[in-house]
Amino acid sequence: MIKFALIKERKTPPDRRVVFSPQKLQELKSKFPDCEILVESSAIRVFSDKAYEEAGFKVTSDVSDCDVLLGVKEVPIEALIPDKKYFFFSHTIKEQPYNRDLLRAILDKNIELYDHETIVDERGNRLIGFGRYAGIVGAYNGFRALGLRDGLFDLPKVENLPDYTSVKKELSRIQLPNLKILLTGSGKVAYGAKEILDYLNIKKVGIESYLSDNFDEPVYCMVDVLDYNKRKDGQLLDKYDFYNNPTAYESDFMRFAKVTDYFIAGHFYDQDAPFLFTREDAKRKDFNINLIADVSCDIDGPVASTIRPSTIAEPFYGYHPKTENEVEYNDPKAITVMAVDNLPCELPKDASEGFGEMFLQHVIPAFFNNDKDGILKRAKITENGQLTQRFSYLQNYVDGKN
């Protein structure tokens, strides 16, 4: 019998999300009765200990006899239990320096690590994540910044609202001015942001109309990588060529920047791809963007105005293009920036429910069907104190050679 545990989140600042809500955990137990599930007691989780107990689950402070430990954020080194299987966002697969010691400890403690980011199908597409809610909250936060900065309306913080339904209720009260909104991306993040734009009944327009026409209502345009990048040699190829040869491309983003008021960055960025716009681009007189919700939040990267992440407590800052310095978010010469890097934390209930649905659909069955689709095999980063072959590229990172 497999014994699962929902573990307490111990990272600071605290994260209220969880892999499974009480209701989704009941569904798991119903579908796979041949398992045991414990819930580690937590005072911060969005669902209370009592809610799990009422759903029929044992809540305890000791989960050391469980086989598979399910969490959201990184587990502090001192809290890791040796010889277990762990699922959490480890933030190590991109060789993040700040978590090198965490991966070393995982190897030393003979832990099997499965990162939520590495749970992919056979084509490499991610199967679970919080991207949709990052897009939803990011787009909302951008409108909140617009209302506060320009004195148009006063939206409350998402973290002070109970759920997504309440978010939409607040949005239904606002009146938007005429503005052009650009949304980049084609994944869960971008489509989460699109939900907000569509809920506000903002008209979606095509690229040519967006670039050349004037409107007497707010409009948005959703674009993908080949819309804002072009091959240096002028060839017109498919986006897989861009993914495989990003250095053969240069940015064509300025054609959008000239006409855009509010930019929502919902794209995935490859480190070898061209920047969307540089600090020099932002200095140009024809650079029109004055508000950016950077959901992707790559620091000092493709969106030049994102010079640091912001926080849920202080979500906005200003970027002064001429001085390249941070200023107040409402400085009239600044680009207003929203670059919160943990947006789904603001909607912990909805985000947890959505995450659990995906985890139950894609991951849990693999424990009971001999991993017939290779989900666990592809996701496993460490085994028997070693990196798995798929993640052997991390060895230099572990050894401190890069």
DANORJO-V163519 format. One record per pair of residues at least 24 apart in sequence whose C-alpha atoms are under 8 Angstrom apart, sorted by the first residue. I is the first residue (numbers start at 1). J is the second residue. D is the distance in Angstrom with one decimal. If there is no record, write none. Layout:
BEGIN
i:I j:J d:D
i:I j:J d:D
END
This chain:
BEGIN
i:1 j:34 d:6.1
i:1 j:35 d:5.4
i:1 j:36 d:7.2
i:2 j:34 d:7.4
i:2 j:35 d:5.0
i:2 j:36 d:6.3
i:2 j:66 d:7.9
i:2 j:67 d:6.5
i:2 j:68 d:7.7
i:3 j:35 d:5.8
i:3 j:36 d:4.7
i:3 j:37 d:5.8
i:3 j:38 d:7.7
i:3 j:65 d:7.9
i:3 j:66 d:4.9
i:3 j:67 d:5.2
i:3 j:68 d:6.4
i:4 j:35 d:7.5
i:4 j:36 d:6.1
i:4 j:37 d:4.7
i:4 j:38 d:6.3
i:4 j:66 d:5.7
i:4 j:67 d:6.1
i:4 j:68 d:4.8
i:4 j:69 d:6.0
i:4 j:70 d:7.4
i:5 j:37 d:5.6
i:5 j:38 d:4.7
i:5 j:39 d:5.5
i:5 j:40 d:6.9
i:5 j:63 d:6.5
i:5 j:66 d:6.2
i:5 j:67 d:7.8
i:5 j:68 d:6.3
i:5 j:69 d:4.9
i:5 j:70 d:6.0
i:6 j:37 d:7.8
i:6 j:38 d:6.5
i:6 j:39 d:4.8
i:6 j:40 d:5.9
i:6 j:69 d:6.2
i:6 j:70 d:5.0
i:6 j:71 d:6.3
i:7 j:39 d:6.5
i:7 j:40 d:5.1
i:7 j:41 d:7.9
i:7 j:63 d:7.8
i:7 j:69 d:6.3
i:7 j:70 d:5.9
i:7 j:71 d:5.5
i:8 j:40 d:5.6
i:8 j:41 d:6.5
i:8 j:42 d:5.5
i:8 j:45 d:7.8
i:8 j:71 d:7.2
i:9 j:42 d:7.7
i:9 j:45 d:7.8
i:9 j:71 d:6.8
i:9 j:72 d:7.1
i:9 j:73 d:6.8
i:9 j:75 d:7.4
i:10 j:75 d:6.6
i:10 j:76 d:6.9
i:11 j:73 d:6.9
i:11 j:74 d:6.8
i:11 j:75 d:6.9
i:11 j:76 d:6.9
i:14 j:44 d:7.3
i:15 j:44 d:7.5
i:15 j:45 d:7.5
i:15 j:73 d:7.7
i:15 j:345 d:6.4
i:16 j:44 d:5.7
i:16 j:45 d:4.4
i:16 j:46 d:5.1
i:16 j:345 d:6.8
i:16 j:348 d:5.9
i:17 j:45 d:6.2
i:17 j:46 d:6.3
i:17 j:72 d:7.0
i:17 j:345 d:6.6
i:17 j:348 d:4.9
i:17 j:349 d:7.0
i:17 j:351 d:7.2
i:17 j:352 d:5.6
i:18 j:45 d:6.9
i:18 j:46 d:7.7
i:18 j:71 d:6.6
i:18 j:72 d:6.2
i:18 j:348 d:8.0
i:18 j:352 d:5.5
i:19 j:70 d:6.7
i:19 j:71 d:6.3
i:19 j:72 d:6.5
i:19 j:352 d:5.9
i:19 j:353 d:7.9
i:19 j:355 d:6.3
i:19 j:356 d:5.3
i:19 j:359 d:7.7
i:20 j:352 d:6.3
i:20 j:353 d:6.6
i:20 j:355 d:7.4
i:20 j:356 d:4.7
i:20 j:357 d:8.0
i:21 j:47 d:6.9
i:21 j:352 d:6.5
i:21 j:353 d:5.9
i:21 j:356 d:6.9
i:22 j:47 d:7.5
i:22 j:51 d:6.6
i:22 j:52 d:5.2
i:22 j:55 d:6.0
i:23 j:55 d:7.1
i:24 j:353 d:7.4
i:24 j:356 d:6.5
i:24 j:357 d:7.0
i:26 j:55 d:6.9
i:26 j:56 d:7.9
i:28 j:360 d:6.7
i:38 j:63 d:7.1
i:38 j:66 d:7.9
i:39 j:63 d:7.8
i:46 j:348 d:6.3
i:46 j:349 d:6.1
i:47 j:349 d:7.7
i:76 j:102 d:7.6
i:77 j:102 d:6.0
i:77 j:105 d:6.5
i:80 j:106 d:7.7
i:80 j:109 d:8.0
i:81 j:109 d:7.5
i:81 j:111 d:7.9
i:82 j:106 d:8.0
i:82 j:109 d:4.6
i:82 j:110 d:6.0
i:82 j:111 d:5.8
i:83 j:109 d:6.3
i:83 j:110 d:5.1
i:83 j:111 d:4.9
i:83 j:112 d:7.4
i:84 j:110 d:7.6
i:84 j:111 d:5.2
i:84 j:112 d:6.2
i:85 j:111 d:5.9
i:85 j:112 d:4.6
i:85 j:113 d:6.1
i:85 j:114 d:7.5
i:86 j:111 d:7.1
i:86 j:112 d:6.2
i:86 j:113 d:5.1
i:86 j:114 d:6.0
i:87 j:113 d:6.3
i:87 j:114 d:4.8
i:87 j:115 d:5.6
i:87 j:116 d:6.5
i:88 j:114 d:6.9
i:88 j:115 d:5.3
i:88 j:116 d:5.8
i:89 j:115 d:5.3
i:89 j:116 d:5.5
i:89 j:117 d:6.7
i:90 j:115 d:6.0
i:93 j:391 d:7.9
i:93 j:394 d:7.3
i:95 j:394 d:6.9
i:95 j:397 d:6.1
i:100 j:397 d:7.0
i:100 j:398 d:6.2
i:101 j:398 d:7.9
i:103 j:398 d:7.1
i:104 j:398 d:6.2
i:106 j:382 d:7.9
i:106 j:385 d:7.7
i:107 j:382 d:6.8
i:107 j:383 d:7.8
i:107 j:384 d:7.8
i:107 j:385 d:4.5
i:107 j:386 d:6.2
i:107 j:387 d:7.8
i:108 j:385 d:6.1
i:109 j:385 d:7.2
i:110 j:383 d:6.9
i:110 j:384 d:5.6
i:110 j:385 d:4.6
i:111 j:382 d:6.9
i:111 j:383 d:6.8
i:111 j:384 d:7.4
i:111 j:385 d:7.0
i:112 j:380 d:6.9
i:112 j:381 d:7.1
i:112 j:382 d:5.1
i:112 j:383 d:5.1
i:112 j:384 d:7.4
i:113 j:380 d:5.9
i:113 j:381 d:5.4
i:113 j:382 d:5.4
i:113 j:383 d:7.5
i:114 j:376 d:7.6
i:114 j:379 d:5.4
i:114 j:380 d:4.8
i:114 j:381 d:5.9
i:114 j:382 d:7.8
i:115 j:379 d:6.5
i:115 j:380 d:7.4
i:115 j:381 d:7.4
i:116 j:379 d:7.8
i:118 j:378 d:7.1
i:118 j:379 d:4.7
i:118 j:380 d:7.7
i:119 j:363 d:8.0
i:119 j:375 d:6.4
i:119 j:376 d:7.4
i:119 j:378 d:7.0
i:119 j:379 d:4.9
i:120 j:375 d:6.7
i:120 j:378 d:7.2
i:120 j:379 d:7.1
i:121 j:375 d:6.8
i:122 j:374 d:7.8
i:127 j:358 d:7.1
i:127 j:362 d:6.9
i:128 j:355 d:6.6
i:128 j:358 d:5.6
i:128 j:359 d:6.5
i:128 j:362 d:7.9
i:129 j:355 d:6.3
i:130 j:344 d:6.4
i:130 j:351 d:6.4
i:130 j:354 d:7.9
i:130 j:355 d:6.5
i:131 j:188 d:5.2
i:131 j:189 d:4.5
i:131 j:192 d:7.3
i:131 j:344 d:7.8
i:132 j:188 d:4.8
i:132 j:189 d:4.8
i:132 j:190 d:7.5
i:132 j:191 d:6.7
i:132 j:192 d:4.3
i:132 j:193 d:7.6
i:133 j:189 d:7.2
i:133 j:192 d:6.2
i:133 j:343 d:7.3
i:133 j:344 d:5.2
i:133 j:347 d:7.3
i:133 j:351 d:6.1
i:134 j:189 d:6.1
i:134 j:192 d:7.1
i:134 j:193 d:8.0
i:134 j:295 d:6.7
i:134 j:342 d:7.6
i:134 j:343 d:5.0
i:134 j:344 d:5.0
i:135 j:188 d:7.5
i:135 j:189 d:4.4
i:135 j:190 d:5.9
i:135 j:191 d:7.0
i:135 j:192 d:4.3
i:135 j:193 d:4.2
i:135 j:194 d:7.8
i:135 j:266 d:6.8
i:135 j:295 d:6.5
i:136 j:189 d:7.7
i:136 j:192 d:4.7
i:136 j:193 d:4.7
i:136 j:194 d:7.8
i:136 j:195 d:6.9
i:136 j:196 d:6.1
i:137 j:193 d:7.6
i:137 j:343 d:6.1
i:137 j:344 d:6.9
i:137 j:346 d:7.4
i:137 j:347 d:7.7
i:138 j:193 d:6.9
i:138 j:264 d:7.9
i:138 j:293 d:6.1
i:138 j:294 d:7.4
i:138 j:295 d:5.7
i:138 j:338 d:7.7
i:138 j:340 d:7.9
i:138 j:343 d:6.6
i:139 j:193 d:5.2
i:139 j:196 d:6.6
i:139 j:197 d:7.8
i:139 j:264 d:6.7
i:139 j:293 d:6.5
i:140 j:196 d:6.9
i:141 j:293 d:7.3
i:141 j:315 d:8.0
i:141 j:338 d:7.1
i:142 j:264 d:7.9
i:142 j:291 d:7.4
i:142 j:292 d:6.9
i:142 j:293 d:5.3
i:142 j:338 d:6.5
i:145 j:316 d:7.1
i:145 j:336 d:7.7
i:145 j:338 d:7.8
i:146 j:291 d:7.4
i:149 j:329 d:7.4
i:149 j:330 d:5.2
i:150 j:330 d:8.0
i:158 j:346 d:5.7
i:158 j:347 d:6.9
i:159 j:312 d:8.0
i:159 j:345 d:7.8
i:159 j:346 d:4.4
i:159 j:347 d:6.4
i:162 j:347 d:7.6
i:162 j:349 d:7.8
i:163 j:347 d:6.3
i:163 j:349 d:6.6
i:163 j:350 d:6.3
i:164 j:347 d:7.1
i:164 j:350 d:6.6
i:168 j:196 d:8.0
i:168 j:199 d:7.6
i:171 j:200 d:7.1
i:172 j:200 d:7.0
i:176 j:218 d:7.0
i:177 j:217 d:7.2
i:177 j:218 d:6.6
i:178 j:215 d:7.3
i:178 j:216 d:6.1
i:178 j:217 d:4.7
i:178 j:218 d:4.4
i:178 j:219 d:7.7
i:179 j:217 d:7.1
i:179 j:218 d:4.7
i:179 j:219 d:6.5
i:179 j:260 d:7.7
i:179 j:261 d:5.9
i:179 j:262 d:7.4
i:180 j:210 d:7.8
i:180 j:218 d:6.0
i:180 j:219 d:5.2
i:180 j:220 d:5.8
i:180 j:221 d:8.0
i:180 j:259 d:7.1
i:180 j:260 d:5.1
i:180 j:261 d:5.3
i:180 j:262 d:6.4
i:181 j:218 d:7.6
i:181 j:219 d:6.2
i:181 j:220 d:4.4
i:181 j:221 d:6.4
i:181 j:260 d:6.0
i:181 j:261 d:6.1
i:181 j:262 d:4.8
i:181 j:263 d:5.7
i:181 j:264 d:7.4
i:182 j:220 d:5.7
i:182 j:221 d:5.2
i:182 j:222 d:6.2
i:182 j:223 d:7.5
i:182 j:256 d:7.7
i:182 j:260 d:6.4
i:182 j:262 d:6.4
i:182 j:263 d:4.8
i:182 j:264 d:6.1
i:183 j:220 d:7.2
i:183 j:221 d:6.1
i:183 j:222 d:4.7
i:183 j:223 d:6.3
i:183 j:263 d:6.1
i:183 j:264 d:4.8
i:183 j:265 d:6.1
i:183 j:266 d:6.6
i:184 j:222 d:5.9
i:184 j:223 d:5.0
i:184 j:224 d:5.9
i:184 j:225 d:7.8
i:184 j:264 d:6.6
i:184 j:265 d:5.4
i:184 j:266 d:5.2
i:184 j:267 d:5.3
i:185 j:222 d:7.4
i:185 j:223 d:6.4
i:185 j:224 d:5.3
i:185 j:225 d:7.3
i:185 j:265 d:7.3
i:185 j:266 d:5.0
i:185 j:267 d:3.8
i:185 j:268 d:6.8
i:186 j:223 d:7.8
i:186 j:224 d:6.2
i:186 j:266 d:7.9
i:186 j:267 d:6.9
i:187 j:266 d:7.9
i:187 j:267 d:7.4
i:189 j:266 d:5.5
i:189 j:267 d:7.4
i:189 j:295 d:7.7
i:190 j:265 d:7.9
i:190 j:266 d:4.6
i:190 j:267 d:6.7
i:193 j:264 d:7.8
i:193 j:266 d:7.6
i:210 j:259 d:8.0
i:211 j:255 d:7.4
i:211 j:256 d:6.7
i:211 j:259 d:6.5
i:224 j:267 d:7.8
i:227 j:252 d:7.5
i:228 j:252 d:4.6
i:228 j:253 d:4.6
i:228 j:256 d:7.9
i:228 j:276 d:7.4
i:229 j:253 d:6.8
i:229 j:274 d:7.7
i:246 j:272 d:5.9
i:246 j:273 d:4.8
i:246 j:274 d:7.3
i:247 j:272 d:6.1
i:247 j:273 d:6.0
i:247 j:274 d:7.2
i:249 j:273 d:7.4
i:249 j:274 d:6.8
i:250 j:274 d:5.6
i:251 j:275 d:6.6
i:251 j:276 d:5.7
i:251 j:277 d:7.3
i:252 j:276 d:7.6
i:253 j:277 d:6.6
i:254 j:281 d:7.6
i:254 j:287 d:7.4
i:257 j:286 d:7.9
i:257 j:287 d:5.5
i:257 j:288 d:5.8
i:257 j:289 d:5.9
i:258 j:286 d:5.4
i:258 j:287 d:5.0
i:258 j:288 d:5.1
i:258 j:289 d:7.4
i:259 j:287 d:8.0
i:259 j:288 d:6.0
i:259 j:289 d:7.6
i:260 j:288 d:6.0
i:260 j:289 d:5.3
i:261 j:288 d:6.2
i:261 j:289 d:4.6
i:261 j:290 d:5.8
i:261 j:291 d:6.5
i:262 j:289 d:6.0
i:262 j:290 d:6.5
i:262 j:291 d:4.8
i:262 j:292 d:5.8
i:262 j:293 d:7.8
i:263 j:289 d:6.9
i:263 j:291 d:6.3
i:263 j:292 d:4.8
i:263 j:293 d:6.3
i:263 j:294 d:7.9
i:264 j:292 d:5.8
i:264 j:293 d:4.8
i:264 j:294 d:6.0
i:264 j:295 d:7.1
i:265 j:292 d:7.4
i:265 j:293 d:6.2
i:265 j:294 d:4.7
i:265 j:295 d:5.6
i:265 j:296 d:6.0
i:266 j:294 d:7.1
i:266 j:295 d:5.6
i:266 j:296 d:5.6
i:267 j:296 d:6.3
i:268 j:296 d:6.7
i:269 j:296 d:7.8
i:269 j:298 d:7.9
i:269 j:302 d:7.6
i:274 j:302 d:7.1
i:275 j:301 d:6.6
i:275 j:302 d:3.8
i:275 j:303 d:6.7
i:275 j:304 d:8.0
i:276 j:302 d:5.0
i:276 j:303 d:6.0
i:277 j:302 d:6.2
i:277 j:303 d:5.8
i:277 j:304 d:6.1
i:278 j:302 d:7.2
i:278 j:303 d:7.0
i:278 j:304 d:5.1
i:279 j:304 d:5.3
i:279 j:305 d:7.3
i:279 j:321 d:6.8
i:279 j:324 d:7.2
i:282 j:321 d:5.7
i:283 j:321 d:5.4
i:283 j:322 d:5.8
i:289 j:335 d:7.1
i:290 j:334 d:7.0
i:290 j:335 d:4.4
i:290 j:336 d:6.0
i:291 j:335 d:5.5
i:291 j:336 d:4.6
i:291 j:337 d:6.1
i:292 j:335 d:7.2
i:292 j:336 d:6.2
i:292 j:337 d:5.0
i:292 j:338 d:6.2
i:293 j:337 d:6.1
i:293 j:338 d:4.7
i:293 j:339 d:6.3
i:294 j:337 d:7.3
i:294 j:338 d:6.0
i:294 j:339 d:5.0
i:294 j:340 d:7.8
i:295 j:338 d:8.0
i:295 j:339 d:6.3
i:295 j:340 d:7.2
i:295 j:341 d:7.2
i:295 j:343 d:7.9
i:296 j:341 d:7.8
i:297 j:339 d:5.7
i:297 j:340 d:7.3
i:297 j:341 d:6.2
i:305 j:335 d:7.3
i:305 j:337 d:7.1
i:306 j:337 d:7.0
i:306 j:339 d:6.8
i:308 j:339 d:7.5
i:309 j:339 d:5.1
i:309 j:340 d:5.6
i:309 j:341 d:6.0
i:310 j:338 d:6.8
i:310 j:339 d:5.1
i:310 j:340 d:4.6
i:310 j:341 d:6.9
i:311 j:339 d:7.6
i:311 j:340 d:5.1
i:311 j:341 d:7.2
i:311 j:342 d:7.9
i:312 j:340 d:6.3
i:312 j:342 d:7.8
i:312 j:343 d:7.5
i:312 j:346 d:7.6
i:315 j:339 d:6.8
i:315 j:340 d:5.9
END
